[in-house]
Amino acid sequence: MQTLLCSGYAYLTKELLNVADGRVVMALEGGYSLPSLCDAAELCVKALLGDKVMIKKTQFKIFKLEV
């Protein structure tokens, strides 16, 4: 199992904004770990608003999925 840190969700949100030309809709789903869910949601909203978010790319790995 791979783990994606909260900052990883913010990084992916920023990347998605770039690819989607700023048109992104997000939905909140979860409830597994409320503190983690809150932290990830906060960072994603900051990324959506264009706020500066401290992201270290070395904290997570991006995997290419083959379909």
C-alpha positions in Angstrom: 0.0 0.0 0.0 1.3 3.5 -0.9 0.8 6.6 1.3 0.1 10.1 0.0 0.7 12.8 2.5 -1.6 15.8 2.9 0.9 18.0 1.0 0.8 15.5 -1.8 -2.9 16.2 -2.2 -2.2 19.9 -2.4 0.5 19.3 -5.0 -1.8 17.2 -7.1 -4.5 19.8 -6.8 -2.1 22.5 -8.1 -1.1 20.2 -11.0 -4.7 19.5 -11.8 -5.5 23.2 -11.9 -2.7 23.7 -14.4 -3.8 20.9 -16.6 -7.5 21.8 -16.4 -6.9 25.5 -17.1 -8.2 26.4 -13.7 -11.5 24.6 -14.0 -11.7 22.1 -11.2 -14.5 20.7 -9.1 -13.7 18.8 -5.9 -15.9 16.6 -3.7 -15.1 15.7 -0.1 -15.4 12.0 0.7 -13.9 10.1 3.6 -14.1 9.9 7.3 -11.4 7.3 7.8 -9.1 9.6 9.8 -10.7 12.9 10.6 -7.5 14.8 11.4 -5.9 13.7 8.1 -9.0 14.5 6.2 -9.2 18.0 7.7 -5.5 18.7 6.9 -5.8 17.4 3.3 -9.0 19.3 2.7 -7.5 22.6 4.1 -4.4 22.3 1.9 -6.5 21.5 -1.2 -8.7 24.5 -0.6 -5.7 26.7 -0.2 -4.3 25.3 -3.5 -7.6 26.0 -5.2 -7.6 29.6 -3.9 -4.0 30.1 -5.1 -2.6 30.5 -1.6 1.0 29.5 -1.1 1.2 26.0 0.1 4.5 24.4 1.3 4.9 21.3 -0.7 7.9 19.0 -0.8 7.8 16.8 -3.8 10.2 14.4 -2.1 7.6 13.6 0.6 5.7 11.4 -1.8 6.0 9.5 -5.1 3.9 9.8 -8.2 3.1 6.5 -9.8 2.1 6.1 -13.4 -1.0 4.0 -13.6 -1.4 1.7 -16.6 -5.0 0.9 -17.7 
